Amino acid sequence: MQTNFTAEQLADPHVAEAEGILRKCVHCGFCTATCPTYVTLGNELDSPRGRIYLIKDMLENGRPADKQVVTHIDRCLSCLACMTTCPSGVDYMHLVDHARIHIEKTYKRPLMNRLTRGILAMTLPYPARFRAALALARLGRPFAGLLKRIPALRPMGAMLDLAPRNIPAAGGSARPATHAPKAAKRGRVAILTGCAQPVLDPGINAATIRLLTRLGVEVVVPEGEGCCGALVHHMGREAQALDSARRNVDVWIREIDRAGLDAIVITASGCGTTIKDYGHMLRLDPAYAEKARRVSALAKDVTEYLSTLDLPVQDKKNLTVTYHSACSMQHGQKITMAPKMLLKNAGFTVRDPAEGHLCCGSAGTYNIMQPEISATLKARKVKNLEATKPDVIAAGNIGCMTQIGSGTAVPIVHTVELLDWAYGGERPAKLGA
């Protein structure tokens, strides 16, 4: 793609990076076939190619974002299926990140939109606030239907619909601690506690710690670690996202320097994609660039790390598992085979759904901010998953689990919960007796 940025514009390293990405696009349109919003809406501007044209025009002309640009960028799920499909290697992820930052700086959103985004940014990254908000949601749930009839308040209605009716008790796995290995020591890792996951499903990290310690791995839950920054990063709130990244980098570098780490294990693939990008996010910060690069190099999805431990093959079990590959796992981190191979070796019968490349519609806060498109994608995903006749659905991302779980009666659990059970741990409570 030909670009016409001025030398003055290209002096900004962010613009220079965007220009390099834009120039790689050859307009082939392969991305449109795998883009969930284009497949759903059929609008060229709701495809990656269309958004690239809008971003190019906005940045090249140095103008503020307008309503058209914001509408179509906001509809992007950042599922990154386009990057898997693109034959030219267009780095759409960093281009759309830059566009969102530009939007946040130059566009004044309608009042209710600003308010909703502000509530999400002030609540979701903080477990105590998030838990309190879920408790308050019980009072608002009877009004969800009314809120969804008012366009500006639909996100509030969607929030109430997604709020679980029962909030699990806080688990001990989120507290800072060092969990000693229960077999001959073969490694030492830190585990990301996260923000929403320990509130919605503390059993995921508990299962991870049980499994890893049984396998001889020391697991550290470091003091001071917090949200990875993904939620606000995708809202264009760059300063808040980078503050989160710096805090976590400091925490993990301290652990690396104190006793060494073989990996930073992450059980939410959306977080994993962001943490693996810390080196890029902080590349212009001289105090953090090298430290962030070291952290990103150690970041591993839990299935990615488990694949290095040569787990023994287990006897066949009479349980069919359909594996849902989160977009952040397959497109963001390019991890496709490891989770399924681990499940197969653990004795489960593993099935793949049709259209596995398409997003379920969760995408961080997307199912709140774009509830209509999200609901369409959820229905399509659930139909494909249920068509495989599974006993259980496995996934590696809490957002997907919450989204899909709200549309099906089939139990959905984290991949690591099934692996923990297969290798001597507790049967996942969602599977019943």
N, C-alpha and C positions, 0 to 999 in steps of 0.2 A: 504494500500500500504506500503510495507516494504521500509524503508529509511536507508541510511548509512552515515549520516552526522557525522563529527568528533565533539569532545567536543569543540574544538577551534571554529569551525564554529557556533555551537549552542550558543556560548557566545554572538553572535550578535543577539539582540532581534528580528530583522526583519527576519533573517534566521530561528530562533527558531519558530517564528509564521508560516512561510511558511512550515516548517517541520511538525508542528501539523496539518496544513490543508492537506498536502499531505497524511499523514497517515490515514485520514478519507476516502479517495477514495478507493472503492472496485471494480473498473473496470467494473461496471455493464453495462455501456453504455446507461442507460436511457436518459442521457443528449443529446445523438446524435439525438434523434427524435425531439427535440425542438430547436436545435441549427440552426440558420438561415444560417450560412456559410456551415455547413455540409449538410443541406438539399439542399442548392444551388449547392455546388461544389462536394459533395460526397467523400471528401478526409478526411481520419481519422485524419490527422494532423490539419485539420480545424474544428475539434470538440473539446469540452472542454476536453474530455478524452485524445485526442492526444496532446493538448497543455499542459496538466498536465504532460505527459511523457516528453515533451521537456523541460519544466521548471524544473522538478525534475533533469533531466540529467545535465542541465546547472548549477543549484545551487549546487547540490551534488558534482560535480567535480570542483566547484569553478572557472569555466572558463568564459571568456567573451562571450557575445552573438555572434552568427554567423548569416550569411544571412538566413539560413533555419529557425532558431528560430524567427528572426525578421519578416520574411515574414508571418509566421502563427500567431504570436502574433498580428501583425499589422492588420490582417484580422478579428480579434475578435472585435465585436461591443460593448462588455461589456453590452449587453442587459440583461444579468443575467437570461435568461429563464432557463438555466441549473440549477440554484440554486432553482428555483421553482420546478423543476422536480426531483432533486437529493434526493434519499431516505436516504442518509447517512449524509446529512448536510454539504457537502463540501463547504467551504467558498471561492468559486472561485473568488469572487470580489476582496478580499484582496490579494489573490495569484497572480492574473494577474496584479494587481496594483504594487506589489513588482517586478514582472518580468519586467514591463515597466520601472521602476526606474533603475533596473539592466542594461537593454538595453541602456537607456539614458547615463549611466555612462561608459559603456564598449564597445559600438559599434559606429563606425564612419559611418554615413549614406552617401549615394551619395550626391554630392553638391546640386542638385536641390531639393532633398528631404529635406535636412537641411534648405535650403532657404525657401521652402514652409512652413515648420513647424514653422520656425522662424517668418515669416510674420503673420501666424495665431496667434501665441502666443503674438505677439506685437500689434495686431490689435483688435481681437475679444473681449478680456476682457475689452476694454476701449471704452465706447460709442462714445466719440468725434472722436477718430481715426477710429472707425468702420463706423460712418456716413460719414466721409471724404472718406474712401475707397469705400463705395457704390457709392458715387458721381463720383469718378474716374472710376468706373466700366463701366459707360456709354461709356467712350472713348474706353475701351478695348473690349466691347461686340462684335463688328463686327469681331474680330479676334478669337473668342472662338472656332469656328469650326476648324481653322488651328491649334490652340494649342492642341486640343484634338487628332489630328493625330500624335502628337509627344509624345511618352510614358512618358518621363520625365516631360512634360508640361501639361499632362492631368489634374492634380489637378487645375492648373490655369484656364483651360477651364471650369472645373466644377464650380469653384468659380464664374466665369462670368455668367454661366447659372443660378446659384442660386440667383444672385444679383437681387433684385426687380427693376422693371423699374421705379416705383414711390416710393420715400421714404417719409413716413409720417412725418409731421411736429413734432418737439419735443413737447411732452405733459407736462403739469404742474405737472402730477402725479409723475414725477421723481425728482422734486425739494424737498429738505428737508422742511418738514412742519408737523404740527399736524392738522389732520382733525377731527373736533369735531363731536360727534354723533348728529344725527337729531331726535333722539327719546330718551327715558329714557336710560341712560347709563347702559350697561350690560357687558362691557368688554373694554380692551385696548390691542391693538396689534401693533407690528411693521410689516411693509411690506417690503420684499426684492425688491429693484428696479431692480437689475441685470445689465447685460451688453448688450447683443444682443437684448433682448426682447424690452426694451424701445425705441430702434431705429427701429426695424422691425414692432412693433405693440404696440405703447404706450396706445392704447385703452384698453388693457387687465387689466393693473393695475388701469386705470381710472375707469373701470367698477367695479373692486373689491372695490375700495375706496367708490364709490357711494353706492354700495349694503351694505357694512358693516356699513357705517355711518347711512344709513336709518334704519338699524336693531339695532341701538343703540351702536355701537362699535366705540370707538375712535381709529383712525388709525394714526400711527406715521411713517413718512419717515425720518429716522435718518440721521444726518449729518455725512459724512465720510465713509458711507458704499459703497462697490464696488462689483466687480465680486466674485462669491462664490469660484472660483478656479477650478471648474470642468473641464473646457476645457484643462488647462495645466496639471491638475492632470492625466488625461487620456493620456497625451503625455509623462508621466514619468518625468515631470519637477517638482520634489518634492519641491524644495526650493521655487519656485514661487507660487505653490499651497498652501503651508503652510503659506507663507507671506499673501496671500489673506485671508486665514482662520483666522489668528491672527488678522488682521485688522478688520474683521467683528465681531469677538468675542469681541474685545474691544468696538466696537460701541454698540453692543446689550447689553453687560453687563452694560455699562453706562446707557442705557435706563432702564434696569431691576432695577438697584440700585436707579435710580432717581425717578421713579414713578410706577415701576412694569410692567410686561407684562404677559398677559394670553397666548400669542402665538407669534411666529415669522411666519407670514403668507407668503407662497411662492406660486407663480402662475406659475412657470416653474418646472415641476417634475424632470427634470434632475438636477436642482440646489438643489431641495429638498433632493434628494438621497445623494448628497454630504454633505450638511449642517447637515443632520442627522448623518453623519459619522464623523463630526468634532471631537467628543469625542475620536474616534479611531485614527484619523489622528494625533491628538496632544497629545496622551496618554503618550508619552515619554518626553514631554516638561513640566518640573515641574512648570513653570510659567503659563502655559495655560491649563494643563490637566483638572483640576476641572472646570474652566470657560468654556472650550469647551464642557464638559459633560453637563453643565447647559444649554448651548445654544442648543445643539442637542436635549435635552429633550423637549425644547419649540418649536422646528421647526415643522410646520404643513403645509401640502398642503392646499390650500384654501378650497377645498371640504371637507377635513378632519375636518377643523375648522367649516365650515358651518354646518356640520352634528351635531355639538353639540348645535346648536342654535334653534332646533325645529321649522323650517320654516313651515308656514301653507301650507296645500295642496291647490293647485290652480285648477281652472276649466280646463277641457281638451282643448287643442289647436289643431288646424288642421295643425300640423307640425310634420313630422317624422324625428327624429334625430338618426343617426347612431353614436354610441360612439366608438371612437378609443382610446383604453387604451395604453398609452405610456409605453414602457418597464420599464422606470424608475419609473413609477407609480405602475404597477402591479407586476413587479419582484423586483425592487429595494426597494420600500416602502410597498409592499403588500397591496396597496389600490385598491380594485377591485369593490366593491359594492357601496361605498359612492357616486361617481359621477353619476352613473346611477340612484340611488334612488332619489337623489336631482332633477335630470332632470324629472323623472317620477312624483314626487310630485309637480313639477312646471307645470305640465300639458302636457308635451311633450310625444309623442309616441317614445319609445327608442328601437333601434334594435342593435344587436351585429353582427359583421361580422364574417365570417368563418376564421379560423386560426388567431384568435385575439391574440394568444400568440406570433406570429412571428413579428419580428422587421420590421419597415417601411424602414430601411436603412439610417436614418438620423444620429443618434448616435453621437451628437456633431459635430466633423469635419470629420466623417467617409465618408459622401457623397462627401467630397472634396478629401480626401486622397485615397479612394477606390471607385472611381466613377462607375466602371463597376458592381461590386457586389451590390453596393447601388442602381443602376438603376434597376437591376433585382428584388431586394426586393421591391422597390417602385412600380413597375408594378404589382407585385403579390398582394401587399397591396391594391392598388387602385382598382384592379379588384374585390377583395373581398368586399371592401367598397361599390363600385357602384352596386354590385349585390343585395344589400339590398334595392335599390331604395330610397335613402334618399332625403329629401329636404335640409338637411344640415348635415355636419359632425362636431361633437364636439370632442375636444381633450384638454389635459391639459399641453401641452408642446410645446413651440414655435418652436423647431427644427422639431418635427413631423408635425406641421401645415405648415411650410415652405416646407418641403419635399413632403408631400401629396398634398398640394396646387399646386405644380408645375406639377402635373400629372393628375389633374381632373378639370372639370368645376363646380363640385358641391362645393358650398361655404363651407369653413371650418372655424369655429370660436372656441374660447376658451369656455369651459364649463361655466365659470363664466360670460361671456357676455350674454349667454342665460338666466342664472339665474337672472342677473341684470334686464334684460328686463321683465322676468316673474313676478318680484316683484317690478315693478313700474319704471324701468329705461328705458334707450333709446333702441330702436330696433337696433341690430347690423347692421352697415352700409353695411356689405357684403351680407346681406339678401335682399337688395334693398328696394324699397318703400313698 
